[in-house]
């Protein structure tokens, strides 16, 4: 059995036949855990900004002594931009 058999299918791709902005995230995470950092980036370019976003989001809830709001907003904007640009290049370039 491969790891892909346990992955959740993309609802957008299943219902409409169009990949969403997050398609490839699960496979990129698997590649990242296997140590294939370049392969993970090629699979889903926003993997690193997404991970940084979730790390700071986690810190925001755990570490109450610091304010991570501006950092979270910045990473959310950067992550959204990377996702849209990667989606554009994947489908239209």
N, C-alpha and C positions, 0 to 999 in steps of 0.2 A: 504494500500500500504506500502511496505517496502522500505527501503533506497536502497536496492540492485537493485530495478527496475530502478533506475535513474543512475546507474553506467555504465560507458563505458565498453564495452567488450574488452577483450585482442585480438588484431589483430592477434598476433602470434598463440594464442590458437585457434582462430576461423578459420584461414586459414590452419594451419599446424597441429593442435592438440597437440602442445607442448607449455607449459607455458614459458613465458619469465622471465627474471631476476626481473622484476618489478611486476609480478603477486601477488596480495594481497595487494598492496599499498592502493588502495581506501578503501577496507574493513578495513585495519589497521587504516587508518585515521578516519573512522567512529567510530571504537572501541575506539580510542584515545579521540575523542570528547565526547564520552559517559562516559569516565572516566575509561575504562577497559584497564589499561596500560599493564598488563601482557598479556591479550588477544591480544592486538595490537602487542606486541612483538612476540607472538606465531604465529600470522597470517603472519607477515612480519618482520623478525628480523632486517632488515636495516631501519626500520621506524624512529628510533631516530637519526641515523647518517644522514639519508636523510634530516630530518627536520633541524638539525644543519647546514648541508651544505647549505640549502636554506636560513636559517637565516643569515649566514655570507655572502652569495651571495647578499642578499638584503642590508645588511649593507655596502657592497662594493660599491653599486650604490648610496646609500643615504648619507653615511658619507664619504665625500671626504677628511676629515682631517687625516684619518688613512689609512694605507695600509693593506688590508686583503688578499692579493694575496697568501701568503704562507699558511695562515690558510685555504683558500678555496682549494688550491691544496692538502693539508694534508687531509682535510675532504673528498675530492673527491676520494683519494686513499683509505682511510679507508672505505668509503662507498662502493666502488667497491669490495674491499676484503670481506666485510661482505655479500654483495649480492651474490658473487660467492660461498663463503663457505656455506651460507644458501641454495642456489640452489642445491649445491652438496648433502648436507645432506637431503634435501627434496626429491630428486629423486633417489639417489644412496645409501643411507645408511639405 
